[in-house]
Amino acid sequence: MTTRPLPPVTDEISWRKQLDELRAREKAATRELDAIAAERRRLPMVRLPDYTLEGPDGPVRLVDVFAGRSQLITYHHMWNPGAEWQCPGCTGFTSQFWKLEFLEPYDARFVVVTQGEIGEALAYKKKVGNAMDWYSTSGSPFGADVGAPPGGGFAVNVFLRDGDTVYRTWHTDGRGCEQLSHTFPLLDLLPYGRQEEWQDVPEGWPQSPTYSRWVGAESYARYGS
């Protein structure tokens, strides 16, 4: 017998009725997300100056980070200079993306940008087995200008290139970044959910401090490579 709390048990007909009611709300939420995505595609954009970042091979213009494609997504990885392990949330989030070739037919690229010095950033990328391409904005105002300053939180930005001109089309941070993740949607399907303190759960459900279920950044170095 388990000592953990369990959902109530009911008959098949009652369960199906409540499931159908919940799925109707889920379908409505899906349609709302479709409407939001449609609105996102109609947003205006802002022209950016010619930023220079640091890549594995040295300085690189932002327009060249596109690698010839017209669309670019950047994940801005939180950074604490000199730390052995960086933000476990950012480490775990970016560890999900091993195969990004599916973006190529869409003329798009997805990369990590961080305020960390490029040598330190690439060493960390290797240590945790991260498969994404990394760039540093430590010597550029780019990060601060797009909502990811030194000492700031994580964020996502989207850019569009027209020739040598780059435009910023979208930005989010905090939990807005979750829509890029497959980890949280999977956890949200589980009876016990994410088990985080802030979540609305039945009384007695297991809850722990934020990210306590993510063993820590060091776990990605052990299992992610």
Secondary structure in CASP SS format (residue, H / E / C, confidence):
PFRMAT SS
TARGET T0000
AUTHOR 0000-0000-0000
METHOD secondary structure of the structure
MODEL  1
M C 1.00
T C 1.00
T C 1.00
R C 1.00
P C 1.00
L C 1.00
P C 1.00
P C 1.00
V C 1.00
T C 1.00
D C 1.00
E H 1.00
I H 1.00
S H 1.00
W H 1.00
R H 1.00
K H 1.00
Q H 1.00
L H 1.00
D H 1.00
E H 1.00
L H 1.00
R H 1.00
A H 1.00
R H 1.00
E H 1.00
K H 1.00
A H 1.00
A H 1.00
T H 1.00
R H 1.00
E H 1.00
L H 1.00
D H 1.00
A H 1.00
I H 1.00
A H 1.00
A H 1.00
E H 1.00
R H 1.00
R C 1.00
R C 1.00
L C 1.00
P C 1.00
M C 1.00
V E 1.00
R E 1.00
L C 1.00
P C 1.00
D C 1.00
Y C 1.00
T E 1.00
L E 1.00
E E 1.00
G E 1.00
P C 1.00
D C 1.00
G E 1.00
P E 1.00
V E 1.00
R E 1.00
L H 1.00
V H 1.00
D H 1.00
V H 1.00
F C 1.00
A C 1.00
G C 1.00
R C 1.00
S C 1.00
Q E 1.00
L E 1.00
I E 1.00
T E 1.00
Y E 1.00
H E 1.00
H E 1.00
M C 1.00
W C 1.00
N C 1.00
P C 1.00
G C 1.00
A C 1.00
E C 1.00
W C 1.00
Q C 1.00
C C 1.00
P H 1.00
G H 1.00
C H 1.00
T H 1.00
G H 1.00
F H 1.00
T H 1.00
S H 1.00
Q C 1.00
F C 1.00
W C 1.00
K C 1.00
L C 1.00
E H 1.00
F H 1.00
L H 1.00
E H 1.00
P H 1.00
Y H 1.00
D C 1.00
A E 1.00
R E 1.00
F E 1.00
V E 1.00
V E 1.00
V E 1.00
T E 1.00
Q C 1.00
G C 1.00
E C 1.00
I H 1.00
G H 1.00
E H 1.00
A H 1.00
L H 1.00
A H 1.00
Y H 1.00
K H 1.00
K H 1.00
K H 1.00
V H 1.00
G C 1.00
N C 1.00
A C 1.00
M C 1.00
D C 1.00
W E 1.00
Y E 1.00
S E 1.00
T C 1.00
S C 1.00
G C 1.00
S C 1.00
P C 1.00
F H 1.00
G H 1.00
A H 1.00
D H 1.00
V C 1.00
G C 1.00
A C 1.00
P C 1.00
P C 1.00
G C 1.00
G C 1.00
G C 1.00
F C 1.00
A E 1.00
V E 1.00
N E 1.00
V E 1.00
F E 1.00
L E 1.00
R E 1.00
D E 1.00
G C 1.00
D C 1.00
T E 1.00
V E 1.00
Y E 1.00
R E 1.00
T E 1.00
W E 1.00
H E 1.00
T E 1.00
D E 1.00
G H 1.00
R H 1.00
G H 1.00
C H 1.00
E H 1.00
Q H 1.00
L H 1.00
S C 1.00
H C 1.00
T H 1.00
F H 1.00
P H 1.00
L H 1.00
L H 1.00
D H 1.00
L H 1.00
L C 1.00
P C 1.00
Y C 1.00
G C 1.00
R C 1.00
Q C 1.00
E E 1.00
E C 1.00
W C 1.00
Q C 1.00
D C 1.00
V C 1.00
P C 1.00
E C 1.00
G C 1.00
W C 1.00
P C 1.00
Q C 1.00
S E 1.00
P C 1.00
T C 1.00
Y C 1.00
S C 1.00
R C 1.00
W C 1.00
V C 1.00
G C 1.00
A H 1.00
E H 1.00
S H 1.00
Y H 1.00
A H 1.00
R H 1.00
Y H 1.00
G C 1.00
S C 1.00
END
